[in-house]
Amino acid sequence: MNTLLLVSRPSHHTNLALLKEKDSSPLEFRVSHPTQIGDIHKGVVLDIQKNLGFAFVDFGEKTPGLLSRPPSFWENTPFTKGSSVLVQITRDKVKHTPLNEQQEEKEKNVRLSLTLSFSSAFFIFQPKTPGLRFSKTISKQDFSEETLSKISELLSDNEGLTVKPLARKASFEALEADLSTLKNLWTLLQEKNKDSKPGLLLPEKEYLFRYILQNSDSLKKIIVDDAALYLSLKKFLEVSHLSSFITLTSHLSLTEGPLFEKYDIQERWDLQKDPIIPLSSGHLILEKTSAFWVFDVNSSSEGTSKKNLDPFQLNTLAGQRILEEIRLKNLGGTIVVDLIPIQSPSQRKKLLTLLQKQAQEDPLQTHVHNISSLGLCEITRPKKEPSFLDLIL
């Protein structure tokens, strides 16, 4: 599926809307925001909790980061208190807003990883994880043996590479230049690591550029309504070897009107704040608890066109819309869905299969778990950044 990205800067922030190129229907809404994910720091081990499987690491900020590893790692860990480590941030600090005034605001530490990676449009380069790997949508059969052999020759014994889908469309010269850029970053990082104190050594690209890289395989066109952003994006696409794959267009809002209005998504964007999501029959209510998101399927047809749908039909309609909203709003973690109870086990199984198939279309690994006889369904999705709602509310 080919996609189109609208980039709008109505004021001090940048709004992103990823649309299906075919009919301009929205797939994802995002707000560009400060994030530490991908930043590489020099750290010092402060404390090791082997029985819990993690260590606290001073990475140059006020609050230490949390380094979690499998039990087998801690059985023979080379680390001791005071050991110097290179770590990469995999999750920002998470704040939990209290549900009432009596509760205190809680904060989860930044998550760290020892597995360093450098990402581009074509590769994920991992200097300490040897081996040639492929993204889940491609395999080595998509490349000639000669190309794979040449790529492997560019890697040292300890270096590893994950090949991304867009690499299938690139020339070997572009792949070679791209990999050289990533390897140079690793060399630069090692130089910075010498005799340095705990702190940031190599920042990741800003959110907008990372988002483009994440969607580079399907992304065909970017339309931006800000002159400065247009120039930054133009340079980024050239440096990233994406100019031949993605078309960049400037939208002049003074003569063409607001960008989101032109593509008929401004109203949908504004309605994201509303917890009530209308369906053609019934509606959904979205709520957030301290631990998870909750979708409640309501069969009431007030304010909508009335249709005589049985529980299976209504749940199918609601479940498909819920999965669309999860991706659109970037909801992560555990999502509980309160469906209309279905008494027939075969219909519950059929509904589960339909929703699991749709969930596979989400770029993130979204899993739809069992549906109980009472209609409760659990959906899990990786939480790598704040949801769209967390950023706009």
PyMOL commands that set and color helices and strands:
alter all, ss='L'
color gray80, all
select helices_A, chain A and resi 71-75+140-142+145-153+165-169+172-193+207-214+227-239+253-256+259-262+266-273+311-329+345-359+388-392
alter helices_A, ss='H'
color red, helices_A
select strands_A, chain A and resi 3-8+15-20+26-31+40-49+54-58+65-68+84-91+94-96+106-108+111-113+118-119+123-126+131-134+160-163+199-202+219-224+247-250+276-278+283-288+293-298+333-338+367-371+376-381
alter strands_A, ss='S'
color yellow, strands_A
deselect
rebuild
show_as cartoon
